[in-house]
C-alpha cells in the first residue's frame, strides 16, 4: 500500500516489538534513501500499531494482508484502524493515530 504496511512477524518472548520496529524503520529508511527511489528523503510517521495474533488466526491474518489492496478500496485504512481499536476497547489518543497521506 502506498500509505501503510502490514507486517506479520514472529517474536521471541525476550524481544520488544518497539526495538524490532525501530530497526525495520531505520533500515528501510536508509535503504530508500540510498536507492534514491523517491527523489527525496524517506521517513516513517512516528509510532506504530502492534497486535498479537493466536496461531489459530494466522491464516486469516495472512489472507487479510494478501488482499489488503482490495480490502482498502472498500474502507480507508484510517477508518478501519480506529474501528478496530474501538471494537476491541483499546484506548488511543487521536494525536498518535495514522495520518492519511495527502
RODRENPA-989842 format. One record per atom (N, C-alpha, C): residue number from 1; residue in three letters; atom name; x, y, z. Coordinates in Angstrom, 3 decimals, always signed. Layout:
N
   num   residu   atome          x          y          z
   NUM      ALA      CA          X          Y          Z
...
END
This chain:
102
   num   residu   atome          x          y          z
     1      UNK       N     +0.840     -1.180     +0.000
     1      UNK      CA     +0.000     +0.000     +0.000
     1      UNK       C     +0.884     +1.241     +0.000
     2      UNK       N     +0.464     +2.289     -0.648
     2      UNK      CA     +1.308     +3.487     -0.733
     2      UNK       C     +1.416     +4.273     +0.576
     3      UNK       N     +0.480     +4.048     +1.518
     3      UNK      CA     +0.492     +4.874     +2.726
     3      UNK       C     +0.657     +4.106     +4.030
     4      UNK       N     +0.774     +2.788     +3.985
     4      UNK      CA     +0.989     +1.997     +5.199
     4      UNK       C     +1.443     +0.599     +4.812
     5      UNK       N     +1.890     -0.126     +5.802
     5      UNK      CA     +2.295     -1.508     +5.555
     5      UNK       C     +1.849     -2.394     +6.703
     6      UNK       N     +1.518     -3.623     +6.378
     6      UNK      CA     +1.204     -4.637     +7.377
     6      UNK       C     +2.345     -5.639     +7.350
     7      UNK       N     +2.845     -6.007     +8.506
     7      UNK      CA     +3.919     -6.987     +8.605
     7      UNK       C     +3.506     -8.025     +9.631
     8      UNK       N     +3.574     -9.293     +9.250
     8      UNK      CA     +3.297    -10.381    +10.172
     8      UNK       C     +4.635    -11.032    +10.514
     9      UNK       N     +5.016    -10.944    +11.771
     9      UNK      CA     +6.303    -11.494    +12.192
     9      UNK       C     +6.125    -12.239    +13.508
    10      UNK       N     +7.017    -13.188    +13.724
    10      UNK      CA     +7.051    -13.896    +14.996
    10      UNK       C     +8.131    -13.297    +15.870
    11      UNK       N     +7.818    -13.053    +17.117
    11      UNK      CA     +8.782    -12.509    +18.062
    11      UNK       C     +9.090    -13.543    +19.135
    12      UNK       N    +10.339    -13.581    +19.541
    12      UNK      CA    +10.714    -14.392    +20.694
    12      UNK       C    +10.225    -13.653    +21.939
    13      UNK       N     +9.964    -14.369    +23.013
    13      UNK      CA     +9.439    -13.721    +24.223
    13      UNK       C    +10.324    -12.605    +24.779
    14      UNK       N    +11.619    -12.673    +24.520
    14      UNK      CA    +12.501    -11.647    +25.064
    14      UNK       C    +12.732    -10.479    +24.099
    15      UNK       N    +12.026    -10.450    +22.977
    15      UNK      CA    +12.151     -9.359    +22.021
    15      UNK       C    +11.062     -8.326    +22.260
    16      UNK       N    +11.433     -7.068    +22.204
    16      UNK      CA    +10.455     -5.980    +22.322
    16      UNK       C    +10.034     -5.549    +20.924
    17      UNK       N     +8.734     -5.473    +20.708
    17      UNK      CA     +8.225     -5.051    +19.397
    17      UNK       C     +8.775     -3.683    +19.017
    18      UNK       N     +8.872     -2.774    +19.965
    18      UNK      CA     +9.354     -1.420    +19.660
    18      UNK       C    +10.795     -1.441    +19.153
    19      UNK       N    +11.643     -2.318    +19.700
    19      UNK      CA    +13.023     -2.419    +19.224
    19      UNK       C    +13.066     -2.940    +17.787
    20      UNK       N    +12.291     -3.981    +17.519
    20      UNK      CA    +12.271     -4.549    +16.174
    20      UNK       C    +11.724     -3.553    +15.161
    21      UNK       N    +10.624     -2.897    +15.484
    21      UNK      CA    +10.038     -1.919    +14.560
    21      UNK       C    +11.007     -0.767    +14.329
    22      UNK       N    +11.700     -0.346    +15.369
    22      UNK      CA    +12.705     +0.718    +15.210
    22      UNK       C    +13.790     +0.318    +14.229
    23      UNK       N    +14.252     -0.931    +14.323
    23      UNK      CA    +15.281     -1.401    +13.381
    23      UNK       C    +14.729     -1.505    +11.959
    24      UNK       N    +13.493     -1.957    +11.824
    24      UNK      CA    +12.869     -2.046    +10.498
    24      UNK       C    +12.736     -0.655     +9.884
    25      UNK       N    +12.253     +0.304    +10.654
    25      UNK      CA    +12.079     +1.667    +10.137
    25      UNK       C    +13.414     +2.298     +9.767
    26      UNK       N    +14.404     +2.166    +10.640
    26      UNK      CA    +15.722     +2.746    +10.357
    26      UNK       C    +16.339     +2.110     +9.121
    27      UNK       N    +16.341     +0.794     +9.064
    27      UNK      CA    +16.945     +0.092     +7.929
    27      UNK       C    +16.252     +0.391     +6.615
    28      UNK       N    +14.925     +0.402     +6.635
    28      UNK      CA    +14.201     +0.656     +5.384
    28      UNK       C    +14.336     +2.116     +4.951
    29      UNK       N    +14.332     +3.047     +5.899
    29      UNK      CA    +14.534     +4.462     +5.544
    29      UNK       C    +15.896     +4.667     +4.900
    30      UNK       N    +16.924     +4.089     +5.511
    30      UNK      CA    +18.274     +4.199     +4.946
    30      UNK       C    +18.334     +3.579     +3.554
    31      UNK       N    +17.685     +2.435     +3.382
    31      UNK      CA    +17.701     +1.755     +2.083
    31      UNK       C    +16.989     +2.599     +1.016
    32      UNK       N    +15.831     +3.144     +1.355
    32      UNK      CA    +15.115     +4.005     +0.406
    32      UNK       C    +15.988     +5.185     -0.003
    33      UNK       N    +16.638     +5.809     +0.983
    33      UNK      CA    +17.478     +6.969     +0.694
    33      UNK       C    +18.691     +6.592     -0.163
    34      UNK       N    +19.324     +5.452     +0.143
    34      UNK      CA    +20.486     +5.010     -0.634
    34      UNK       C    +20.102     +4.697     -2.080
    35      UNK       N    +18.928     +4.106     -2.277
    35      UNK      CA    +18.485     +3.736     -3.625
    35      UNK       C    +17.915     +4.920     -4.400
    36      UNK       N    +17.580     +5.980     -3.689
    36      UNK      CA    +17.003     +7.192     -4.289
    36      UNK       C    +15.744     +6.890     -5.102
    37      UNK       N    +14.917     +6.029     -4.566
    37      UNK      CA    +13.706     +5.599     -5.257
    37      UNK       C    +12.639     +6.679     -5.333
    38      UNK       N    +12.621     +7.606     -4.385
    38      UNK      CA    +11.520     +8.570     -4.366
    38      UNK       C    +11.975    +10.006     -4.586
    39      UNK       N    +13.249    +10.232     -4.781
    39      UNK      CA    +13.732    +11.559     -5.109
    39      UNK       C    +13.815    +12.540     -3.955
    40      UNK       N    +13.547    +12.066     -2.754
    40      UNK      CA    +13.674    +12.913     -1.572
    40      UNK       C    +13.909    +12.000     -0.378
    41      UNK       N    +14.146    +12.601     +0.780
    41      UNK      CA    +14.373    +11.811     +1.991
    41      UNK       C    +13.100    +11.079     +2.387
    42      UNK       N    +13.215     +9.782     +2.646
    42      UNK      CA    +12.081     +8.973     +3.091
    42      UNK       C    +12.062     +8.927     +4.609
    43      UNK       N    +10.878     +9.044     +5.194
    43      UNK      CA    +10.757     +8.855     +6.636
    43      UNK       C     +9.385     +8.274     +6.961
    44      UNK       N     +9.349     +7.543     +8.043
    44      UNK      CA     +8.115     +6.959     +8.544
    44      UNK       C     +7.422     +7.949     +9.470
    45      UNK       N     +6.119     +7.795     +9.619
    45      UNK      CA     +5.419     +8.534    +10.652
    45      UNK       C     +5.883     +8.019    +12.009
    46      UNK       N     +5.697     +8.824    +13.043
    46      UNK      CA     +6.025     +8.368    +14.388
    46      UNK       C     +5.057     +7.275    +14.809
    47      UNK       N     +5.561     +6.375    +15.622
    47      UNK      CA     +4.715     +5.346    +16.220
    47      UNK       C     +4.421     +4.181    +15.301
    48      UNK       N     +3.658     +3.241    +15.839
    48      UNK      CA     +3.236     +2.051    +15.103
    48      UNK       C     +2.158     +1.362    +15.918
    49      UNK       N     +1.452     +0.458    +15.294
    49      UNK      CA     +0.486     -0.387    +15.997
    49      UNK       C     +0.978     -1.817    +15.930
    50      UNK       N     +0.931     -2.526    +17.037
    50      UNK      CA     +1.354     -3.928    +17.072
    50      UNK       C     +0.325     -4.716    +17.870
    51      UNK       N     -0.069     -5.840    +17.321
    51      UNK      CA     -1.092     -6.668    +17.950
    51      UNK       C     -0.653     -8.118    +17.910
    52      UNK       N     -0.954     -8.854    +18.955
    52      UNK      CA     -0.636    -10.277    +18.972
    52      UNK       C     -1.756    -11.043    +18.267
    53      UNK       N     -1.381    -12.164    +17.693
    53      UNK      CA     -2.327    -12.999    +16.954
    53      UNK       C     -2.105    -14.446    +17.378
    54      UNK       N     -3.175    -15.144    +17.681
    54      UNK      CA     -3.033    -16.550    +18.048
    54      UNK       C     -2.745    -17.382    +16.794
    55      UNK       N     -2.115    -18.511    +16.993
    55      UNK      CA     -1.792    -19.391    +15.860
    55      UNK       C     -3.050    -19.795    +15.091
    56      UNK       N     -4.171    -19.920    +15.776
    56      UNK      CA     -5.406    -20.320    +15.101
    56      UNK       C     -5.936    -19.251    +14.152
    57      UNK       N     -5.430    -18.015    +14.263
    57      UNK      CA     -5.884    -16.932    +13.390
    57      UNK       C     -4.848    -16.512    +12.348
    58      UNK       N     -3.730    -17.230    +12.274
    58      UNK      CA     -2.671    -16.834    +11.336
    58      UNK       C     -3.146    -16.824     +9.892
    59      UNK       N     -3.889    -17.849     +9.474
    59      UNK      CA     -4.355    -17.887     +8.083
    59      UNK       C     -5.230    -16.682     +7.747
    60      UNK       N     -6.094    -16.291     +8.675
    60      UNK      CA     -6.959    -15.132     +8.432
    60      UNK       C     -6.128    -13.862     +8.289
    61      UNK       N     -5.100    -13.702     +9.109
    61      UNK      CA     -4.248    -12.514     +9.026
    61      UNK       C     -3.453    -12.515     +7.726
    62      UNK       N     -2.915    -13.653     +7.364
    62      UNK      CA     -2.169    -13.766     +6.106
    62      UNK       C     -3.069    -13.411     +4.921
    63      UNK       N     -4.277    -13.931     +4.914
    63      UNK      CA     -5.207    -13.625     +3.823
    63      UNK       C     -5.583    -12.148     +3.803
    64      UNK       N     -5.747    -11.548     +4.980
    64      UNK      CA     -6.048    -10.121     +5.055
    64      UNK       C     -4.912     -9.311     +4.434
    65      UNK       N     -3.685     -9.639     +4.801
    65      UNK      CA     -2.531     -8.906     +4.271
    65      UNK       C     -2.434     -9.078     +2.759
    66      UNK       N     -2.622    -10.299     +2.278
    66      UNK      CA     -2.550    -10.555     +0.830
    66      UNK       C     -3.617     -9.778     +0.065
    67      UNK       N     -4.781     -9.582     +0.667
    67      UNK      CA     -5.910     -8.958     -0.022
    67      UNK       C     -6.119     -7.501     +0.394
    68      UNK       N     -5.117     -6.891     +1.032
    68      UNK      CA     -5.342     -5.556     +1.578
    68      UNK       C     -5.638     -4.509     +0.519
    69      UNK       N     -5.072     -4.642     -0.660
    69      UNK      CA     -5.344     -3.642     -1.704
    69      UNK       C     -6.842     -3.605     -2.021
    70      UNK       N     -7.445     -4.773     -2.232
    70      UNK      CA     -8.885     -4.821     -2.491
    70      UNK       C     -9.672     -4.390     -1.262
    71      UNK       N     -9.228     -4.820     -0.097
    71      UNK      CA     -9.920     -4.502     +1.145
    71      UNK       C     -9.964     -2.990     +1.370
    72      UNK       N     -8.860     -2.312     +1.127
    72      UNK      CA     -8.805     -0.868     +1.388
    72      UNK       C     -9.473     -0.043     +0.297
    73      UNK       N     -9.884     -0.654     -0.764
    73      UNK      CA    -10.723     +0.057     -1.742
    73      UNK       C    -12.110     +0.283     -1.151
    74      UNK       N    -12.524     -0.653     -0.285
    74      UNK      CA    -13.853     -0.567     +0.320
    74      UNK       C    -13.868     +0.313     +1.567
    75      UNK       N    -12.745     +0.335     +2.288
    75      UNK      CA    -12.694     +1.105     +3.526
    75      UNK       C    -11.285     +1.627     +3.722
    76      UNK       N    -11.127     +2.947     +3.900
    76      UNK      CA     -9.786     +3.505     +4.110
    76      UNK       C     -9.145     +2.937     +5.376
    77      UNK       N     -7.826     +2.818     +5.349
    77      UNK      CA     -7.104     +2.230     +6.473
    77      UNK       C     -7.363     +2.981     +7.777
    78      UNK       N     -7.321     +4.300     +7.758
    78      UNK      CA     -7.529     +5.089     +8.979
    78      UNK       C     -8.859     +4.731     +9.626
    79      UNK       N     -9.908     +4.690     +8.836
    79      UNK      CA    -11.236     +4.357     +9.355
    79      UNK       C    -11.247     +2.947     +9.933
    80      UNK       N    -10.697     +2.011     +9.215
    80      UNK      CA    -10.686     +0.625     +9.672
    80      UNK       C     -9.896     +0.473    +10.971
    81      UNK       N     -8.772     +1.168    +11.063
    81      UNK      CA     -7.911     +1.066    +12.237
    81      UNK       C     -8.611     +1.602    +13.489
    82      UNK       N     -9.231     +2.763    +13.376
    82      UNK      CA     -9.947     +3.347    +14.514
    82      UNK       C    -11.121     +2.452    +14.912
    83      UNK       N    -11.843     +1.912    +13.941
    83      UNK      CA    -12.948     +0.997    +14.246
    83      UNK       C    -12.442     -0.250    +14.974
    84      UNK       N    -11.280     -0.754    +14.561
    84      UNK      CA    -10.673     -1.919    +15.203
    84      UNK       C    -10.347     -1.608    +16.669
    85      UNK       N     -9.725     -0.459    +16.908
    85      UNK      CA     -9.376     -0.078    +18.274
    85      UNK       C    -10.625     +0.045    +19.145
    86      UNK       N    -11.645     +0.689    +18.633
    86      UNK      CA    -12.884     +0.868    +19.396
    86      UNK       C    -13.573     -0.469    +19.662
    87      UNK       N    -13.656     -1.316    +18.643
    87      UNK      CA    -14.320     -2.614    +18.764
    87      UNK       C    -13.673     -3.475    +19.852
    88      UNK       N    -12.357     -3.348    +19.999
    88      UNK      CA    -11.643     -4.173    +20.975
    88      UNK       C    -11.353     -3.430    +22.279
    89      UNK       N    -11.939     -2.241    +22.444
    89      UNK      CA    -11.785     -1.491    +23.679
    89      UNK       C    -10.363     -1.048    +23.956
    90      UNK       N     -9.611     -0.763    +22.890
    90      UNK      CA     -8.221     -0.329    +23.032
    90      UNK       C     -8.185     +1.192    +23.110
    91      UNK       N     -7.725     +1.738    +24.234
    91      UNK      CA     -7.669     +3.199    +24.342
    91      UNK       C     -6.609     +3.772    +23.397
    92      UNK       N     -6.884     +4.949    +22.880
    92      UNK      CA     -5.930     +5.579    +21.965
    92      UNK       C     -6.066     +7.083    +22.056
    93      UNK       N     -5.038     +7.748    +21.611
    93      UNK      CA     -5.012     +9.203    +21.546
    93      UNK       C     -4.989     +9.563    +20.063
    94      UNK       N     -5.971    +10.300    +19.615
    94      UNK      CA     -6.108    +10.647    +18.192
    94      UNK       C     -4.841    +11.299    +17.624
    95      UNK       N     -4.070    +11.970    +18.471
    95      UNK      CA     -2.830    +12.614    +18.001
    95      UNK       C     -1.830    +11.602    +17.467
    96      UNK       N     -1.946    +10.361    +17.916
    96      UNK      CA     -0.954     +9.349    +17.540
    96      UNK       C     -1.493     +8.323    +16.550
    97      UNK       N     -2.654     +8.580    +16.021
    97      UNK      CA     -3.248     +7.675    +15.038
    97      UNK       C     -2.692     +8.017    +13.656
    98      UNK       N     -2.559     +6.990    +12.848
    98      UNK      CA     -2.098     +7.090    +11.469
    98      UNK       C     -2.692     +8.323    +10.785
    99      UNK       N     -1.838     +9.077    +10.145
    99      UNK      CA     -2.276    +10.261     +9.399
    99      UNK       C     -2.327     +9.917     +7.913
   100      UNK       N     -3.487    +10.046     +7.279
   100      UNK      CA     -3.577     +9.752     +5.844
   100      UNK       C     -2.618    +10.618     +5.035
   101      UNK       N     -2.048    +10.051     +3.997
   101      UNK      CA     -1.151    +10.774     +3.111
   101      UNK       C     -2.005    +11.658     +2.198
   102      UNK       N     -1.595    +12.900     +2.061
   102      UNK      CA     -2.374    +13.828     +1.219
   102      UNK       C     -1.663    +14.117     -0.067
END
